[in-house]
Amino acid sequence: MQILPIASGKGGVGKSLLSANLAIALGQAGKKVVLADLDLGASNLHLALGHNVKNNSIGTYLTDKSSFQSIIEATEYDNVSFIAGDSQIPGLTTLKAAQKTKLLRNFHSIDADFLILDLGAGTHQIILDMFLQSPQGILVTAPTVTATLDGYLFLKNSVFRLLNTTFKRGTPGHAYLEQLKQNSEAMKSIYIPKLVENLFAVDPVNAGLFKSRMNQFKPRLVMNMIDDPKDADRAQRIRNSCRQYLGMDLEYLGLMYRDQLQDKALSSRLPVIIYKPNCLLSQAIYRIAEKILIAEPRQFDAEFTQAIDSAASFLQAEEDANDDYNLKISGLNDLIGSGQLSTGELIDMIKTQAYEIGQLRKENNLLKSKIIKAAGQGFKL
């Protein structure tokens, strides 16, 4: 069985759109597919799939209210089954380590040709571990500056997760990495090829293992919401930064033009390749499916898979927060330093974020005034 994790560094770039329609396209090609909604904080993949969810879901399974087999539901599409997420259970915005391990063991026991994991946005370590269930995970992004930056940051965090999992506690390489983390400036400017050189000097065995795993790690990129052919250049920018700073090659899986038919299909509760299979967007998804079908499957070594599945490999939350911050800053420096992100684009990104914050403040003040007015009227009554 091939596992296809589909992720995005930023929400709203069409990750669930691709997941749902790709599952159907692979099913139409005669492959047995299971599609799982792991965006637990905002589980809405069933809407993109046009599937009516029953009572059972990942949430009910993890709270011991149902068996794993009972949450795998048949759909009306050939060869496609669905595992619903759950945004209705309090606290289930992400998985705990023990829940992740429990879920992964069941995932690996599924009888299917493909297991598609629609992951939540962001770089939480649970999401990274799910993405690393395959060395050929799919990253969906868009041409905007923020989406491009977040996509690159997701890949950089994935590489660092691979690094931390390979150099276990007690090894010379782990001690070196821990010492390096104490120097925030060094963390911001470091890039993987140089880091690997240093690690070979202190821990050649595990450095060789990491290099082997990096050779297997070939994530695939889908650029969505294209309006102009020039927008596709963003994909090459991400690839260049990955090569220069991460020592990793990125496969370009395909692009998808923005298509208003998707909104019509969604309102009709139909996947776009069912709603209009010959439209531009549907044809792009079929091309992506075809590339996946003819690609040679890759797998990480068994030891790495076991390490990812182990709850003991998790770092403390405070360490995670510090690492995430340093990686975010260094990722921004990478794109600026390599010329992939211009000063003008950075200014535009900051202006956009400032505008969005201003709008949120206005909405907040408006809601606050309405609440005060409503409370005053209630008091008079």
Secondary structure, DSSP 8 states (H G I E B T S, - for coil): -EEEEEE-SSSSSSHHHHHHHHHHHHHHTT--EEEEEE-GGG--HHHHHT----S--HHHHHTTSS-TGGGEEE-SSTTEEEE---SSSTTTTS--HHHHHHHHHHHTT--SSEEEEEE-SS--HHHHHHHTTSTT-EEEE-SSHHHHHHHHHHHHHHHHHHHHHHS-TTSHHHHHHHHHHT-HHHHHH--HHHHHHHHHHH-HHHHHHHHHHHHH---EEEEEEE-SGGGGHHHHHHHHHIIIII----EEEEEEE--THHHHHHHTT--HHHH-TTSHHHHHHHHHHHHHHHS------HHHHHHHH-GGG---HHHHHHHHHHHHHHHHHHHHHTTSS-HHHHHHHHHHHHHHHHHHHHHHHHHHHHHHHHHHHHHH-
